Amino acid sequence: MPDAGYFSSDPALSDAEFAQFRQFIYQAAGIDLPSSKRALVQSRLAKRLRHLRLDSYTDYWRLLNEQASGAERQRAINLLSTNETYFFREPQHFDWLRREALARSDQNRRTIRVWSAACSTGEEPYSIAMVLAEALGVDGNWQLFASDINTRVTAFARRAVYPVERARKTPPLLWQKYFLRGRDEYEGMVRVAPELARRVSFSNLNLLHCQAFPQDNFDIVFLRNVLIYFNEETKQGVLSSLCGKLRRGGSLLIGHSESIRNLSLPLRQEEPSRYRLEAEHAGGRG
């Protein structure tokens, strides 16, 4: 007979409660959760119910709507925003980035600015940093900014310490140059080399308000594997604002499984997941 602990004592998330939290994360972050994510929502929010000793998801919903619950609302956003990634995901983008960085550097000799606009736990921006360091030097003429709505994942990213399996697709040469292997209690972990990690500037940003991001004039923006959580209206709004952050002729990279084909944007498609800003619509300087 199964142990008594085998069965969960967490309450079930009702249809009405799921609808409330779908609306919450949509309004807060633009994330449009499908019905298939109901079990995920229940399992993630159950942790807060246990911690706060609440009896139902409705009780937690009421707490989120109290005037003084700003910190708890951020915790709920952290729990409900999906963050699954690894180093050098979709490697074709990094091959292109190396060539593009070299070409832009040769053309104008100015600082190359790159933004990882949904950086999650940091694997994407650190992968970008490795490529830029190889192309232009660790102390080269480049700047890299990374942002995410989730405060928990950006704190994790700043630590720059990862399980080895998340780095398994890193090219061997880059692994040797930019990772330090953990020992003793850090066995099975790797740390991004400090001289590289310090080149990445992390911050928190809600993409629904990306026009408020204090940086602009980007040559390249990575916005990968986040648009799949937005509906068409939200995609249009986010990407329109983001275009204002690009330099003339700047590039946008999205995930291979994503599409912005039906949106009205000043972007010219160069590859299935890579776009270039039309010069006459550039928000930044040339």
C-alpha positions, -999 to 999 in steps of 0.1 A, spaced: 0 0 0 14 35 -8 28 56 19 3 82 33 27 110 20 23 97 -15 -10 116 -19 -9 153 -21 -28 173 5 -28 205 -16 -62 218 -26 -73 215 -62 -73 246 -84 -109 251 -96 -118 264 -130 -128 298 -116 -96 301 -96 -75 291 -127 -93 318 -146 -84 344 -120 -47 335 -121 -47 335 -159 -61 370 -158 -35 380 -131 -5 369 -151 -19 383 -183 -24 417 -169 8 417 -150 32 403 -176 12 398 -208 16 360 -205 -14 342 -220 -15 308 -202 -33 280 -221 -57 256 -203 -29 230 -205 -9 249 -179 -35 245 -152 -16 217 -134 16 238 -136 -1 268 -120 -15 246 -93 18 230 -84 37 263 -84 11 282 -63 7 254 -39 41 262 -25 29 296 -14 -3 283 1 17 259 23 42 287 32 14 312 41 -8 285 56 -37 294 34 -66 270 28 -74 278 -8 -62 294 -40 -91 319 -35 -75 330 -2 -42 335 -21 -60 355 -48 -75 378 -22 -40 383 -7 -26 393 -41 -54 419 -44 -48 435 -11 -32 470 -13 -1 461 6 7 429 -12 32 443 -38 60 419 -27 37 389 -28 25 399 -63 61 398 -75 65 363 -59 34 351 -78 48 366 -111 81 348 -104 63 315 -98 41 318 -129 67 330 -154 83 301 -172 121 299 -172 137 269 -189 169 274 -209 205 263 -213 237 276 -227 239 280 -265 203 272 -271 195 275 -309 232 276 -318 227 291 -353 220 325 -337 254 324 -320 272 316 -352 255 346 -368 263 368 -338 300 361 -342 300 371 -379 278 401 -372 299 414 -343 331 412 -364 314 429 -394 300 457 -373 332 462 -355 352 464 -388 326 488 -403 325 516 -377 348 508 -347 322 519 -323 308 501 -292 285 472 -301 254 471 -279 234 439 -273 203 433 -252 190 399 -240 155 411 -233 141 380 -216 172 366 -201 157 341 -176 185 325 -154 213 340 -175 224 313 -198 215 333 -229 234 365 -220 265 346 -208 264 326 -241 263 360 -260 291 373 -238 313 343 -247 308 349 -284 315 387 -281 346 380 -261 359 356 -287 352 380 -315 362 413 -299 381 404 -268 369 400 -231 377 437 -226 366 446 -261 344 474 -274 310 458 -266 282 462 -240 257 436 -230 225 442 -211 201 415 -198 166 418 -183 137 397 -171 105 403 -152 113 376 -128 134 388 -99 143 353 -87 159 343 -120 180 375 -124 193 370 -88 203 334 -99 219 348 -131 241 373 -111 256 344 -92 268 329 -125 269 293 -111 251 265 -130 246 228 -130 270 212 -155 242 197 -176 229 232 -185 263 239 -201 264 206 -221 260 223 -255 287 249 -250 315 246 -276 345 229 -260 369 258 -266 345 282 -249 339 258 -221 376 256 -214 381 294 -215 350 307 -197 339 281 -172 354 272 -138 346 237 -125 332 235 -90 349 214 -63 337 199 -30 302 213 -23 301 227 -58 309 194 -75 288 191 -106 286 228 -110 303 254 -132 309 291 -127 312 317 -155 346 332 -153 344 365 -133 361 386 -160 333 376 -184 304 377 -159 312 413 -149 306 424 -186 269 415 -183 245 441 -167 214 425 -153 181 443 -144 144 436 -140 120 447 -166 84 440 -175 83 438 -213 49 454 -213 68 485 -203 100 481 -223 99 517 -235 108 526 -199 141 506 -201 168 533 -197 191 518 -224 186 522 -261 205 523 -295 210 486 -296 227 469 -325 212 435 -316 182 424 -294 176 388 -284 139 382 -276 137 344 -279 111 319 -267 90 344 -249 66 356 -277 50 321 -276 34 332 -243 19 364 -257 -13 368 -278 -11 388 -310 -21 421 -295 6 418 -268 32 408 -293 24 439 -314 27 462 -285 59 448 -271 77 446 -304 66 481 -315 82 495 -283 112 473 -287 118 486 -323 123 520 -308 153 506 -288 171 495 -320 197 515 -339 192 521 -376 197 487 -393 197 469 -359 188 432 -357 161 413 -337 163 376 -330 133 355 -319 129 318 -312 129 293 -340 94 282 -331 80 318 -330 64 339 -357 57 376 -361 47 373 -397 12 388 -393 22 418 -373 26 454 -385 62 462 -377 91 481 -394 111 449 -396 125 431 -427 129 393 -423 164 381 -432 161 345 -419 131 326 -403 140 339 -368 160 370 -376 148 405 -386 164 438 -394 149 472 -386 141 493 -416 163 524 -416 135 550 -418 119 536 -387 150 534 -365 144 548 -329 181 552 -322 210 569 -338 228 555 -368 
